[in-house]
Amino acid sequence: MVLLTGDSSTGKARTLFEAVRAVMPGLAALAPKDACEVETIERLPMRSTVVWLDELQEKGN
């Protein structure tokens, strides 16, 4: 698990993208839009997948 924190517009998403591309090219990436989608993703059979939890607290459900 990697936890990337920082203020708004500091490059967190770009940092994640570049790190995944450099270290694990071809890796699947999912960005759930809300808590319901997180639960759905949790039930899927996955291998080598990045789940980007980007500010879910603001998207609420």
Buried (B, 14 or more C-beta within 10 A) or exposed (E): EEEEEEEEEEEBEEEBBEEBEEEEEEEEEBEBEEBEBBEEBEEEEEEEEBBBEEEBEEEEE
